[in-house]
């Protein structure tokens, strides 16, 4: 059974930090790339960070230098450390594998709101 459970979102002031976590089940976690996506109201879902099974990392230009993705294969988790947050980072954040994302399967996500 496939399950993606994101947590760690909340309300934070501009310049603040949050750490998001995701637990994936029903997947061979260690051999799959994992990504963090976000979707703000009225926008398309955007890939913001991705880490391959070998540890190769890619970031969207909008978050480069501010966000850090990491994974813990022993716990089937992927994390996103978000620093220097901006109001433009406000969105629902999702984790996913490449394949499940292509197939249109998503978890509930976690809301991040950056506001004074």
Biopython code that builds the backbone (N, CA, C, O; Angstrom):
import numpy as np
from Bio.PDB.StructureBuilder import StructureBuilder

atoms = [
    (1, "UNK", "N", (0.848, -1.181, 0.000)),
    (1, "UNK", "CA", (0.000, 0.000, 0.000)),
    (1, "UNK", "C", (0.891, 1.241, 0.000)),
    (1, "UNK", "O", (1.824, 1.348, 0.796)),
    (2, "UNK", "N", (0.598, 2.157, -0.884)),
    (2, "UNK", "CA", (1.392, 3.367, -1.047)),
    (2, "UNK", "C", (0.923, 4.427, -0.071)),
    (2, "UNK", "O", (-0.276, 4.654, 0.087)),
    (3, "UNK", "N", (1.875, 5.074, 0.581)),
    (3, "UNK", "CA", (1.537, 6.162, 1.481)),
    (3, "UNK", "C", (2.680, 7.169, 1.533)),
    (3, "UNK", "O", (3.846, 6.796, 1.661)),
    (4, "UNK", "N", (2.335, 8.436, 1.434)),
    (4, "UNK", "CA", (3.267, 9.544, 1.569)),
    (4, "UNK", "C", (2.707, 10.484, 2.622)),
    (4, "UNK", "O", (1.599, 11.000, 2.472)),
    (5, "UNK", "N", (3.456, 10.707, 3.672)),
    (5, "UNK", "CA", (2.979, 11.518, 4.789)),
    (5, "UNK", "C", (3.980, 12.627, 5.058)),
    (5, "UNK", "O", (5.090, 12.378, 5.527)),
    (6, "UNK", "N", (3.575, 13.851, 4.757)),
    (6, "UNK", "CA", (4.398, 15.031, 4.981)),
    (6, "UNK", "C", (4.030, 15.679, 6.312)),
    (6, "UNK", "O", (2.882, 15.620, 6.752)),
    (7, "UNK", "N", (5.014, 16.292, 6.937)),
    (7, "UNK", "CA", (4.775, 16.987, 8.197)),
    (7, "UNK", "C", (5.796, 18.105, 8.355)),
    (7, "UNK", "O", (6.790, 18.164, 7.631)),
    (8, "UNK", "N", (5.538, 18.986, 9.308)),
    (8, "UNK", "CA", (6.484, 20.035, 9.656)),
    (8, "UNK", "C", (6.128, 21.421, 9.185)),
    (8, "UNK", "O", (6.822, 22.380, 9.519)),
    (9, "UNK", "N", (5.060, 21.555, 8.413)),
    (9, "UNK", "CA", (4.663, 22.867, 7.946)),
    (9, "UNK", "C", (4.078, 23.711, 9.062)),
    (9, "UNK", "O", (3.846, 23.236, 10.174)),
    (10, "UNK", "N", (3.846, 24.966, 8.738)),
    (10, "UNK", "CA", (3.281, 25.879, 9.707)),
    (10, "UNK", "C", (3.409, 27.310, 9.258)),
    (10, "UNK", "O", (3.750, 27.593, 8.109)),
    (11, "UNK", "N", (3.132, 28.209, 10.178)),
    (11, "UNK", "CA", (3.226, 29.646, 9.935)),
    (11, "UNK", "C", (4.554, 30.158, 10.461)),
    (11, "UNK", "O", (4.911, 29.905, 11.612)),
    (12, "UNK", "N", (5.284, 30.876, 9.623)),
    (12, "UNK", "CA", (6.582, 31.402, 10.003)),
    (12, "UNK", "C", (6.749, 32.802, 9.409)),
    (12, "UNK", "O", (6.198, 33.106, 8.351)),
    (13, "UNK", "N", (7.501, 33.636, 10.091)),
    (13, "UNK", "CA", (7.766, 34.987, 9.596)),
    (13, "UNK", "C", (8.827, 34.976, 8.502)),
    (13, "UNK", "O", (9.659, 34.070, 8.457)),
    (14, "UNK", "N", (8.806, 35.970, 7.623)),
    (14, "UNK", "CA", (9.879, 36.070, 6.634)),
    (14, "UNK", "C", (11.249, 36.057, 7.300)),
    (14, "UNK", "O", (11.463, 36.696, 8.330)),
    (15, "UNK", "N", (12.169, 35.319, 6.693)),
    (15, "UNK", "CA", (13.488, 35.143, 7.261)),
    (15, "UNK", "C", (13.618, 33.968, 8.195)),
    (15, "UNK", "O", (14.728, 33.611, 8.590)),
    (16, "UNK", "N", (12.509, 33.361, 8.557)),
    (16, "UNK", "CA", (12.523, 32.234, 9.457)),
    (16, "UNK", "C", (12.839, 30.930, 8.768)),
    (16, "UNK", "O", (13.135, 30.893, 7.573)),
    (17, "UNK", "N", (12.774, 29.851, 9.544)),
    (17, "UNK", "CA", (13.131, 28.521, 9.059)),
    (17, "UNK", "C", (12.081, 27.496, 9.444)),
    (17, "UNK", "O", (11.396, 27.634, 10.457)),
    (18, "UNK", "N", (11.969, 26.475, 8.627)),
    (18, "UNK", "CA", (11.155, 25.304, 8.907)),
    (18, "UNK", "C", (11.877, 24.079, 8.381)),
    (18, "UNK", "O", (12.662, 24.164, 7.437)),
    (19, "UNK", "N", (11.604, 22.941, 8.999)),
    (19, "UNK", "CA", (12.121, 21.674, 8.516)),
    (19, "UNK", "C", (10.943, 20.746, 8.244)),
    (19, "UNK", "O", (10.187, 20.407, 9.154)),
    (20, "UNK", "N", (10.796, 20.342, 6.996)),
    (20, "UNK", "CA", (9.744, 19.435, 6.593)),
    (20, "UNK", "C", (10.271, 18.008, 6.561)),
    (20, "UNK", "O", (11.435, 17.770, 6.240)),
    (21, "UNK", "N", (9.403, 17.068, 6.895)),
    (21, "UNK", "CA", (9.756, 15.661, 6.844)),
    (21, "UNK", "C", (8.700, 14.895, 6.064)),
    (21, "UNK", "O", (7.540, 15.304, 5.997)),
    (22, "UNK", "N", (9.111, 13.793, 5.484)),
    (22, "UNK", "CA", (8.211, 12.941, 4.719)),
    (22, "UNK", "C", (8.581, 11.495, 4.972)),
    (22, "UNK", "O", (9.751, 11.117, 4.898)),
    (23, "UNK", "N", (7.580, 10.693, 5.268)),
    (23, "UNK", "CA", (7.756, 9.253, 5.411)),
    (23, "UNK", "C", (7.036, 8.574, 4.258)),
    (23, "UNK", "O", (5.850, 8.815, 4.032)),
    (24, "UNK", "N", (7.744, 7.732, 3.534)),
    (24, "UNK", "CA", (7.191, 7.013, 2.398)),
    (24, "UNK", "C", (7.102, 5.532, 2.711)),
    (24, "UNK", "O", (8.037, 4.950, 3.260)),
    (25, "UNK", "N", (5.986, 4.928, 2.365)),
    (25, "UNK", "CA", (5.819, 3.493, 2.508)),
    (25, "UNK", "C", (5.238, 2.921, 1.223)),
    (25, "UNK", "O", (4.644, 3.644, 0.423)),
    (26, "UNK", "N", (5.416, 1.617, 1.034)),
    (26, "UNK", "CA", (4.957, 0.987, -0.182)),
    (26, "UNK", "C", (5.865, 1.224, -1.372)),
    (26, "UNK", "O", (5.440, 1.070, -2.517)),
    (27, "UNK", "N", (7.100, 1.595, -1.119)),
    (27, "UNK", "CA", (8.073, 1.881, -2.159)),
    (27, "UNK", "C", (9.428, 1.324, -1.730)),
    (27, "UNK", "O", (9.753, 1.289, -0.543)),
    (28, "UNK", "N", (10.211, 0.892, -2.714)),
    (28, "UNK", "CA", (11.601, 0.530, -2.436)),
    (28, "UNK", "C", (12.392, 1.821, -2.319)),
    (28, "UNK", "O", (12.978, 2.304, -3.288)),
    (29, "UNK", "N", (12.397, 2.357, -1.132)),
    (29, "UNK", "CA", (12.828, 3.733, -0.924)),
    (29, "UNK", "C", (14.256, 3.987, -1.383)),
    (29, "UNK", "O", (14.536, 4.994, -2.034)),
    (30, "UNK", "N", (15.151, 3.082, -1.046)),
    (30, "UNK", "CA", (16.567, 3.329, -1.275)),
    (30, "UNK", "C", (16.947, 3.412, -2.746)),
    (30, "UNK", "O", (17.987, 3.987, -3.070)),
    (31, "UNK", "N", (16.148, 2.862, -3.642)),
    (31, "UNK", "CA", (16.478, 2.872, -5.069)),
    (31, "UNK", "C", (15.670, 3.899, -5.849)),
    (31, "UNK", "O", (15.740, 3.936, -7.077)),
    (32, "UNK", "N", (14.918, 4.718, -5.166)),
    (32, "UNK", "CA", (14.108, 5.737, -5.818)),
    (32, "UNK", "C", (14.617, 7.134, -5.489)),
    (32, "UNK", "O", (14.984, 7.431, -4.352)),
    (33, "UNK", "N", (14.628, 7.974, -6.499)),
    (33, "UNK", "CA", (14.819, 9.392, -6.234)),
    (33, "UNK", "C", (13.612, 9.936, -5.481)),
    (33, "UNK", "O", (12.494, 9.450, -5.646)),
    (34, "UNK", "N", (13.846, 10.938, -4.661)),
    (34, "UNK", "CA", (12.779, 11.590, -3.920)),
    (34, "UNK", "C", (12.842, 13.087, -4.166)),
    (34, "UNK", "O", (13.919, 13.680, -4.209)),
    (35, "UNK", "N", (11.684, 13.680, -4.326)),
    (35, "UNK", "CA", (11.616, 15.112, -4.562)),
    (35, "UNK", "C", (10.643, 15.799, -3.637)),
    (35, "UNK", "O", (9.699, 15.195, -3.128)),
    (36, "UNK", "N", (10.893, 17.069, -3.432)),
    (36, "UNK", "CA", (9.950, 17.954, -2.766)),
    (36, "UNK", "C", (9.358, 18.885, -3.814)),
    (36, "UNK", "O", (10.080, 19.496, -4.602)),
    (37, "UNK", "N", (8.044, 18.982, -3.809)),
    (37, "UNK", "CA", (7.290, 19.820, -4.724)),
    (37, "UNK", "C", (6.475, 20.815, -3.912)),
    (37, "UNK", "O", (6.242, 20.620, -2.719)),
    (38, "UNK", "N", (6.050, 21.873, -4.565)),
    (38, "UNK", "CA", (5.144, 22.799, -3.900)),
    (38, "UNK", "C", (4.142, 23.349, -4.901)),
    (38, "UNK", "O", (4.401, 23.405, -6.104)),
    (39, "UNK", "N", (2.999, 23.750, -4.378)),
    (39, "UNK", "CA", (1.956, 24.335, -5.198)),
    (39, "UNK", "C", (1.283, 25.451, -4.422)),
    (39, "UNK", "O", (0.695, 25.228, -3.364)),
    (40, "UNK", "N", (1.378, 26.650, -4.961)),
    (40, "UNK", "CA", (0.707, 27.809, -4.405)),
    (40, "UNK", "C", (-0.622, 28.008, -5.119)),
    (40, "UNK", "O", (-0.791, 27.537, -6.244)),
    (41, "UNK", "N", (-1.563, 28.694, -4.491)),
    (41, "UNK", "CA", (-2.849, 28.931, -5.147)),
    (41, "UNK", "C", (-2.689, 29.589, -6.513)),
    (41, "UNK", "O", (-1.957, 30.568, -6.658)),
    (42, "UNK", "N", (-3.374, 29.047, -7.504)),
    (42, "UNK", "CA", (-3.335, 29.608, -8.843)),
    (42, "UNK", "C", (-2.096, 29.290, -9.639)),
    (42, "UNK", "O", (-1.912, 29.844, -10.722)),
    (43, "UNK", "N", (-1.239, 28.420, -9.145)),
    (43, "UNK", "CA", (-0.006, 28.052, -9.842)),
    (43, "UNK", "C", (0.059, 26.553, -10.065)),
    (43, "UNK", "O", (-0.668, 25.780, -9.441)),
    (44, "UNK", "N", (0.948, 26.157, -10.970)),
    (44, "UNK", "CA", (1.206, 24.742, -11.184)),
    (44, "UNK", "C", (2.141, 24.208, -10.111)),
    (44, "UNK", "O", (2.917, 24.952, -9.513)),
    (45, "UNK", "N", (2.051, 22.924, -9.886)),
    (45, "UNK", "CA", (2.959, 22.287, -8.950)),
    (45, "UNK", "C", (4.383, 22.371, -9.497)),
    (45, "UNK", "O", (4.621, 22.144, -10.683)),
    (46, "UNK", "N", (5.321, 22.699, -8.614)),
    (46, "UNK", "CA", (6.704, 22.963, -8.977)),
    (46, "UNK", "C", (7.636, 22.041, -8.207)),
    (46, "UNK", "O", (7.485, 21.870, -6.997)),
    (47, "UNK", "N", (8.591, 21.451, -8.898)),
    (47, "UNK", "CA", (9.636, 20.679, -8.237)),
    (47, "UNK", "C", (10.680, 21.648, -7.694)),
    (47, "UNK", "O", (11.270, 22.416, -8.454)),
    (48, "UNK", "N", (10.907, 21.616, -6.390)),
    (48, "UNK", "CA", (11.846, 22.551, -5.785)),
    (48, "UNK", "C", (13.167, 21.907, -5.394)),
    (48, "UNK", "O", (14.189, 22.590, -5.331)),
    (49, "UNK", "N", (13.165, 20.612, -5.133)),
    (49, "UNK", "CA", (14.389, 19.920, -4.751)),
    (49, "UNK", "C", (14.239, 18.437, -5.021)),
    (49, "UNK", "O", (13.151, 17.880, -4.877)),
    (50, "UNK", "N", (15.330, 17.796, -5.414)),
    (50, "UNK", "CA", (15.305, 16.371, -5.728)),
    (50, "UNK", "C", (16.628, 15.754, -5.321)),
    (50, "UNK", "O", (17.687, 16.354, -5.504)),
    (51, "UNK", "N", (16.560, 14.549, -4.765)),
    (51, "UNK", "CA", (17.758, 13.806, -4.407)),
    (51, "UNK", "C", (17.634, 12.404, -4.978)),
    (51, "UNK", "O", (16.645, 11.714, -4.732)),
    (52, "UNK", "N", (18.628, 11.983, -5.733)),
    (52, "UNK", "CA", (18.607, 10.680, -6.375)),
    (52, "UNK", "C", (18.976, 9.591, -5.378)),
    (52, "UNK", "O", (19.375, 9.870, -4.248)),
    (53, "UNK", "N", (18.833, 8.336, -5.821)),
    (53, "UNK", "CA", (19.209, 7.212, -4.978)),
    (53, "UNK", "C", (20.694, 7.223, -4.638)),
    (53, "UNK", "O", (21.101, 6.696, -3.602)),
    (54, "UNK", "N", (21.499, 7.820, -5.504)),
    (54, "UNK", "CA", (22.932, 7.929, -5.279)),
    (54, "UNK", "C", (23.331, 9.204, -4.546)),
    (54, "UNK", "O", (24.513, 9.421, -4.278)),
    (55, "UNK", "N", (22.361, 10.046, -4.221)),
    (55, "UNK", "CA", (22.640, 11.249, -3.470)),
    (55, "UNK", "C", (22.859, 12.500, -4.288)),
    (55, "UNK", "O", (23.210, 13.541, -3.733)),
    (56, "UNK", "N", (22.661, 12.428, -5.599)),
    (56, "UNK", "CA", (22.780, 13.629, -6.428)),
    (56, "UNK", "C", (21.600, 14.536, -6.160)),
    (56, "UNK", "O", (20.460, 14.077, -6.099)),
    (57, "UNK", "N", (21.867, 15.831, -5.999)),
    (57, "UNK", "CA", (20.863, 16.797, -5.575)),
    (57, "UNK", "C", (20.706, 17.898, -6.613)),
    (57, "UNK", "O", (21.683, 18.390, -7.179)),
    (58, "UNK", "N", (19.462, 18.270, -6.848)),
    (58, "UNK", "CA", (19.133, 19.396, -7.712)),
    (58, "UNK", "C", (18.131, 20.291, -7.007)),
    (58, "UNK", "O", (17.242, 19.814, -6.300)),
    (59, "UNK", "N", (18.282, 21.598, -7.206)),
    (59, "UNK", "CA", (17.367, 22.579, -6.640)),
    (59, "UNK", "C", (16.842, 23.500, -7.729)),
    (59, "UNK", "O", (17.532, 23.792, -8.705)),
    (60, "UNK", "N", (15.616, 23.947, -7.543)),
    (60, "UNK", "CA", (15.119, 25.028, -8.374)),
    (60, "UNK", "C", (15.884, 26.302, -8.056)),
    (60, "UNK", "O", (16.308, 26.517, -6.920)),
    (61, "UNK", "N", (16.058, 27.146, -9.067)),
    (61, "UNK", "CA", (16.795, 28.384, -8.859)),
    (61, "UNK", "C", (16.197, 29.237, -7.739)),
    (61, "UNK", "O", (16.921, 29.934, -7.028)),
    (62, "UNK", "N", (14.896, 29.179, -7.589)),
    (62, "UNK", "CA", (14.224, 30.020, -6.617)),
    (62, "UNK", "C", (14.565, 29.673, -5.172)),
    (62, "UNK", "O", (14.390, 30.505, -4.281)),
    (63, "UNK", "N", (15.048, 28.464, -4.929)),
    (63, "UNK", "CA", (15.348, 28.034, -3.562)),
    (63, "UNK", "C", (16.814, 27.723, -3.345)),
    (63, "UNK", "O", (17.215, 27.448, -2.215)),
    (64, "UNK", "N", (17.620, 27.757, -4.380)),
    (64, "UNK", "CA", (19.028, 27.417, -4.278)),
    (64, "UNK", "C", (19.725, 28.322, -3.269)),
    (64, "UNK", "O", (19.575, 29.543, -3.300)),
    (65, "UNK", "N", (20.481, 27.707, -2.384)),
    (65, "UNK", "CA", (21.178, 28.449, -1.352)),
    (65, "UNK", "C", (20.381, 28.652, -0.086)),
    (65, "UNK", "O", (20.933, 29.073, 0.931)),
    (66, "UNK", "N", (19.088, 28.360, -0.128)),
    (66, "UNK", "CA", (18.226, 28.539, 1.037)),
    (66, "UNK", "C", (17.658, 27.225, 1.557)),
    (66, "UNK", "O", (17.456, 27.072, 2.762)),
    (67, "UNK", "N", (17.398, 26.275, 0.662)),
    (67, "UNK", "CA", (16.796, 24.994, 1.031)),
    (67, "UNK", "C", (17.832, 23.886, 0.911)),
    (67, "UNK", "O", (18.729, 23.951, 0.071)),
    (68, "UNK", "N", (17.702, 22.867, 1.757)),
    (68, "UNK", "CA", (18.573, 21.710, 1.716)),
    (68, "UNK", "C", (17.732, 20.441, 1.818)),
    (68, "UNK", "O", (16.951, 20.279, 2.756)),
    (69, "UNK", "N", (17.894, 19.548, 0.853)),
    (69, "UNK", "CA", (17.195, 18.272, 0.866)),
    (69, "UNK", "C", (18.140, 17.183, 1.364)),
    (69, "UNK", "O", (19.338, 17.212, 1.080)),
    (70, "UNK", "N", (17.598, 16.232, 2.103)),
    (70, "UNK", "CA", (18.382, 15.108, 2.588)),
    (70, "UNK", "C", (17.481, 13.884, 2.704)),
    (70, "UNK", "O", (16.256, 14.003, 2.710)),
    (71, "UNK", "N", (18.092, 12.716, 2.795)),
    (71, "UNK", "CA", (17.312, 11.491, 2.923)),
    (71, "UNK", "C", (17.951, 10.561, 3.930)),
    (71, "UNK", "O", (19.163, 10.587, 4.144)),
    (72, "UNK", "N", (17.117, 9.740, 4.547)),
    (72, "UNK", "CA", (17.551, 8.729, 5.489)),
    (72, "UNK", "C", (16.915, 7.424, 5.042)),
    (72, "UNK", "O", (15.756, 7.150, 5.354)),
    (73, "UNK", "N", (17.671, 6.625, 4.315)),
    (73, "UNK", "CA", (17.123, 5.402, 3.743)),
    (73, "UNK", "C", (16.704, 4.393, 4.813)),
    (73, "UNK", "O", (15.775, 3.615, 4.597)),
    (74, "UNK", "N", (17.368, 4.400, 5.945)),
    (74, "UNK", "CA", (17.032, 3.459, 7.010)),
    (74, "UNK", "C", (15.654, 3.731, 7.587)),
    (74, "UNK", "O", (15.015, 2.823, 8.120)),
    (75, "UNK", "N", (15.191, 4.960, 7.488)),
    (75, "UNK", "CA", (13.892, 5.334, 8.036)),
    (75, "UNK", "C", (12.868, 5.670, 6.956)),
    (75, "UNK", "O", (11.754, 6.087, 7.274)),
    (76, "UNK", "N", (13.226, 5.495, 5.693)),
    (76, "UNK", "CA", (12.337, 5.818, 4.574)),
    (76, "UNK", "C", (11.828, 7.250, 4.660)),
    (76, "UNK", "O", (10.642, 7.513, 4.459)),
    (77, "UNK", "N", (12.728, 8.163, 4.957)),
    (77, "UNK", "CA", (12.342, 9.550, 5.102)),
    (77, "UNK", "C", (13.175, 10.458, 4.211)),
    (77, "UNK", "O", (14.326, 10.163, 3.887)),
    (78, "UNK", "N", (12.568, 11.560, 3.830)),
    (78, "UNK", "CA", (13.260, 12.632, 3.133)),
    (78, "UNK", "C", (12.874, 13.935, 3.818)),
    (78, "UNK", "O", (11.713, 14.132, 4.179)),
    (79, "UNK", "N", (13.834, 14.813, 3.994)),
    (79, "UNK", "CA", (13.613, 16.061, 4.704)),
    (79, "UNK", "C", (13.949, 17.245, 3.820)),
    (79, "UNK", "O", (14.721, 17.133, 2.868)),
    (80, "UNK", "N", (13.362, 18.374, 4.149)),
    (80, "UNK", "CA", (13.664, 19.633, 3.473)),
    (80, "UNK", "C", (13.852, 20.703, 4.530)),
    (80, "UNK", "O", (12.895, 21.126, 5.179)),
    (81, "UNK", "N", (15.086, 21.136, 4.698)),
    (81, "UNK", "CA", (15.394, 22.238, 5.586)),
    (81, "UNK", "C", (15.245, 23.533, 4.800)),
    (81, "UNK", "O", (15.892, 23.710, 3.767)),
    (82, "UNK", "N", (14.403, 24.433, 5.278)),
    (82, "UNK", "CA", (14.106, 25.671, 4.583)),
    (82, "UNK", "C", (14.532, 26.839, 5.460)),
    (82, "UNK", "O", (14.010, 27.022, 6.560)),
    (83, "UNK", "N", (15.469, 27.619, 4.975)),
    (83, "UNK", "CA", (15.974, 28.783, 5.682)),
    (83, "UNK", "C", (15.686, 30.044, 4.879)),
    (83, "UNK", "O", (15.385, 29.983, 3.687)),
    (84, "UNK", "N", (15.783, 31.176, 5.544)),
    (84, "UNK", "CA", (15.577, 32.473, 4.896)),
    (84, "UNK", "C", (14.284, 32.501, 4.095)),
    (84, "UNK", "O", (14.264, 32.918, 2.937)),
    (85, "UNK", "N", (13.225, 32.060, 4.716)),
    (85, "UNK", "CA", (11.953, 31.917, 4.014)),
    (85, "UNK", "C", (11.385, 33.263, 3.591)),
    (85, "UNK", "O", (11.526, 34.271, 4.285)),
    (86, "UNK", "N", (10.744, 33.246, 2.441)),
    (86, "UNK", "CA", (10.130, 34.427, 1.851)),
    (86, "UNK", "C", (8.629, 34.207, 1.701)),
    (86, "UNK", "O", (8.179, 33.063, 1.642)),
    (87, "UNK", "N", (7.850, 35.283, 1.639)),
    (87, "UNK", "CA", (6.415, 35.105, 1.391)),
    (87, "UNK", "C", (6.122, 34.303, 0.131)),
    (87, "UNK", "O", (5.117, 33.594, 0.070)),
    (88, "UNK", "N", (6.980, 34.404, -0.866)),
    (88, "UNK", "CA", (6.804, 33.671, -2.114)),
    (88, "UNK", "C", (6.969, 32.168, -1.951)),
    (88, "UNK", "O", (6.622, 31.410, -2.857)),
    (89, "UNK", "N", (7.492, 31.723, -0.816)),
    (89, "UNK", "CA", (7.601, 30.298, -0.530)),
    (89, "UNK", "C", (6.301, 29.700, -0.017)),
    (89, "UNK", "O", (6.197, 28.483, 0.137)),
    (90, "UNK", "N", (5.322, 30.530, 0.245)),
    (90, "UNK", "CA", (4.040, 30.046, 0.750)),
    (90, "UNK", "C", (3.402, 29.090, -0.255)),
    (90, "UNK", "O", (3.195, 29.447, -1.415)),
    (91, "UNK", "N", (3.096, 27.886, 0.191)),
    (91, "UNK", "CA", (2.548, 26.856, -0.684)),
    (91, "UNK", "C", (2.261, 25.613, 0.139)),
    (91, "UNK", "O", (2.645, 25.518, 1.305)),
    (92, "UNK", "N", (1.579, 24.663, -0.488)),
    (92, "UNK", "CA", (1.493, 23.320, 0.051)),
    (92, "UNK", "C", (2.672, 22.539, -0.485)),
    (92, "UNK", "O", (2.909, 22.519, -1.693)),
    (93, "UNK", "N", (3.411, 21.900, 0.397)),
    (93, "UNK", "CA", (4.609, 21.163, 0.028)),
    (93, "UNK", "C", (4.337, 19.667, 0.056)),
    (93, "UNK", "O", (3.735, 19.151, 0.998)),
    (94, "UNK", "N", (4.786, 18.977, -0.987)),
    (94, "UNK", "CA", (4.580, 17.550, -1.151)),
    (94, "UNK", "C", (5.912, 16.850, -1.391)),
    (94, "UNK", "O", (6.815, 17.418, -2.005)),
    (95, "UNK", "N", (6.031, 15.628, -0.911)),
    (95, "UNK", "CA", (7.135, 14.776, -1.313)),
    (95, "UNK", "C", (6.617, 13.711, -2.263)),
    (95, "UNK", "O", (5.431, 13.380, -2.249)),
    (96, "UNK", "N", (7.514, 13.170, -3.094)),
    (96, "UNK", "CA", (7.084, 12.132, -4.019)),
    (96, "UNK", "C", (8.279, 11.486, -4.704)),
    (96, "UNK", "O", (9.376, 12.044, -4.730)),
    (97, "UNK", "N", (8.049, 10.301, -5.257)),
    (97, "UNK", "CA", (8.989, 9.675, -6.176)),
    (97, "UNK", "C", (8.693, 10.162, -7.579)),
    (97, "UNK", "O", (7.613, 10.691, -7.847)),
    (98, "UNK", "N", (9.661, 9.983, -8.485)),
    (98, "UNK", "CA", (9.440, 10.371, -9.870)),
    (98, "UNK", "C", (8.238, 9.641, -10.464)),
    (98, "UNK", "O", (7.394, 10.254, -11.118)),
    (99, "UNK", "N", (8.163, 8.337, -10.237)),
    (99, "UNK", "CA", (7.125, 7.538, -10.857)),
    (99, "UNK", "C", (5.737, 7.856, -10.361)),
    (99, "UNK", "O", (4.809, 7.990, -11.159)),
    (100, "UNK", "N", (5.577, 7.981, -9.060)),
    (100, "UNK", "CA", (4.263, 8.299, -8.519)),
    (100, "UNK", "C", (3.822, 9.695, -8.932)),
    (100, "UNK", "O", (2.636, 9.922, -9.174)),
    (101, "UNK", "N", (4.752, 10.626, -9.016)),
    (101, "UNK", "CA", (4.418, 11.967, -9.479)),
    (101, "UNK", "C", (3.918, 11.936, -10.919)),
    (101, "UNK", "O", (2.918, 12.576, -11.243)),
    (102, "UNK", "N", (4.608, 11.195, -11.785)),
    (102, "UNK", "CA", (4.170, 11.071, -13.173)),
    (102, "UNK", "C", (2.790, 10.430, -13.273)),
    (102, "UNK", "O", (2.006, 10.764, -14.161)),
    (103, "UNK", "N", (2.501, 9.519, -12.366)),
    (103, "UNK", "CA", (1.215, 8.838, -12.371)),
    (103, "UNK", "C", (0.103, 9.639, -11.722)),
    (103, "UNK", "O", (-1.058, 9.236, -11.782)),
    (104, "UNK", "N", (0.429, 10.757, -11.107)),
    (104, "UNK", "CA", (-0.579, 11.603, -10.506)),
    (104, "UNK", "C", (-0.966, 11.233, -9.102)),
    (104, "UNK", "O", (-2.016, 11.660, -8.622)),
    (105, "UNK", "N", (-0.147, 10.450, -8.425)),
    (105, "UNK", "CA", (-0.418, 10.112, -7.040)),
    (105, "UNK", "C", (0.307, 11.072, -6.118)),
    (105, "UNK", "O", (1.515, 11.275, -6.246)),
    (106, "UNK", "N", (-0.426, 11.660, -5.194)),
    (106, "UNK", "CA", (0.128, 12.609, -4.229)),
    (106, "UNK", "C", (-0.439, 12.367, -2.844)),
    (106, "UNK", "O", (-1.567, 11.900, -2.689)),
    (107, "UNK", "N", (0.359, 12.691, -1.845)),
    (107, "UNK", "CA", (-0.125, 12.680, -0.490)),
    (107, "UNK", "C", (-0.900, 13.941, -0.180)),
    (107, "UNK", "O", (-1.248, 14.711, -1.075)),
    (108, "UNK", "N", (-1.164, 14.141, 1.089)),
    (108, "UNK", "CA", (-1.951, 15.297, 1.516)),
    (108, "UNK", "C", (-1.149, 16.594, 1.469)),
    (108, "UNK", "O", (-1.720, 17.667, 1.279)),
    (109, "UNK", "N", (0.152, 16.506, 1.639)),
    (109, "UNK", "CA", (0.995, 17.684, 1.676)),
    (109, "UNK", "C", (0.962, 18.363, 3.034)),
    (109, "UNK", "O", (0.181, 17.993, 3.910)),
    (110, "UNK", "N", (1.818, 19.356, 3.195)),
    (110, "UNK", "CA", (1.850, 20.137, 4.419)),
    (110, "UNK", "C", (1.942, 21.621, 4.058)),
    (110, "UNK", "O", (2.736, 22.016, 3.205)),
    (111, "UNK", "N", (1.132, 22.419, 4.710)),
    (111, "UNK", "CA", (1.025, 23.842, 4.390)),
    (111, "UNK", "C", (2.159, 24.627, 5.025)),
    (111, "UNK", "O", (2.426, 24.504, 6.221)),
    (112, "UNK", "N", (2.820, 25.432, 4.212)),
    (112, "UNK", "CA", (3.829, 26.379, 4.685)),
    (112, "UNK", "C", (3.330, 27.779, 4.364)),
    (112, "UNK", "O", (3.051, 28.097, 3.208)),
    (113, "UNK", "N", (3.220, 28.605, 5.382)),
    (113, "UNK", "CA", (2.787, 29.983, 5.207)),
    (113, "UNK", "C", (3.844, 30.912, 5.769)),
    (113, "UNK", "O", (4.195, 30.825, 6.946)),
    (114, "UNK", "N", (4.348, 31.801, 4.931)),
    (114, "UNK", "CA", (5.376, 32.761, 5.328)),
    (114, "UNK", "C", (4.746, 34.145, 5.291)),
    (114, "UNK", "O", (4.433, 34.665, 4.220)),
    (115, "UNK", "N", (4.563, 34.733, 6.456)),
    (115, "UNK", "CA", (3.830, 35.990, 6.543)),
    (115, "UNK", "C", (4.195, 36.715, 7.821)),
    (115, "UNK", "O", (4.480, 36.095, 8.846)),
    (116, "UNK", "N", (4.184, 38.042, 7.745)),
    (116, "UNK", "CA", (4.438, 38.853, 8.922)),
    (116, "UNK", "C", (3.205, 38.928, 9.807)),
    (116, "UNK", "O", (3.235, 39.576, 10.854)),
]
sb = StructureBuilder()
sb.init_structure("model")
sb.init_model(0)
sb.init_chain("A")
sb.init_seg("    ")
for serial, (resi, resn, name, xyz) in enumerate(atoms, 1):
    if name == "N":
        sb.init_residue(resn, " ", resi, " ")
    sb.init_atom(name, np.array(xyz, "f"), 0.0, 1.0, " ", f" {name:<3s}", serial, name[0])
structure = sb.get_structure()
